[in-house]
Amino acid sequence: MADKLVRPDKILVSSCLLGERVRYDGGDNELLHPLLLQWKREGRLISFCPECAGGLSTPRAPAERVGSRVLTKEGVDVTPQFIDGADQAVELAKAAGVKVAILKARSPSCGSGAIYDGNFAKRLIEGNGVTTDALTAAGVKVFCEDELEELARFLKED
C-alpha cells in the first residue's frame, strides 16, 4: 500500500499575498485565487512577512540577493534583517506544525526557484530567497503563488 501524505493543517503565507501592505514600496500582492480563499475560509493560513519581522520598515529600499548577502539598490547590506526574519519564519513554522508555505515569487526573502540577479535590472536567475532556503532546510515545502494547483495536489491524500 502506498504511503499517504498527511494533510498539514496550517499553511504559512507571505503577508503581501493576503493583501497586507508590506511590500517594499508600501503596496501588496493580494492574490484572490479560489484555492487560497478556500484555505483562508478554513482558517488554515498563517500570515507572515519575514522582512517586516526582521525589522525592516514599510516602505523600504528595494533589495536583491547577491550570493549569500542581501543588498539594497543603494548598496546597504540588509542581510542580518533578512536572516532574522527567516529564522522567525522557521520558529513560527515549527511552533504551528507548518509543513507547507506559499511565498512570494522572485522575492529576495521568499522567492523559490528564481530570484532577481542583484543588479536591479529585473533579470531572473536560478535561486531562492533567504526565507525559502531556511524553511526548506527546516523541512517545509515551499510553493510560490503560481503553484497553488500543485500545492493542492500535494495536500491531497492518495
Secondary structure, 3 states (H helix, E strand, C coil): CCCCCCCCCCEEEEHHHHCCCCCCCCCCCCCCCHHHHHHHHCCCEEEECHHHHCCCCCCCCCEEEECCEEEECCCCECHHHHHHHHHHHHHHHHHHCCCEEEECCECCCCCCCEEECCCCCCCEEECCCHHHHHHHHCCCEEEEHHHHHHHHHHHCCC
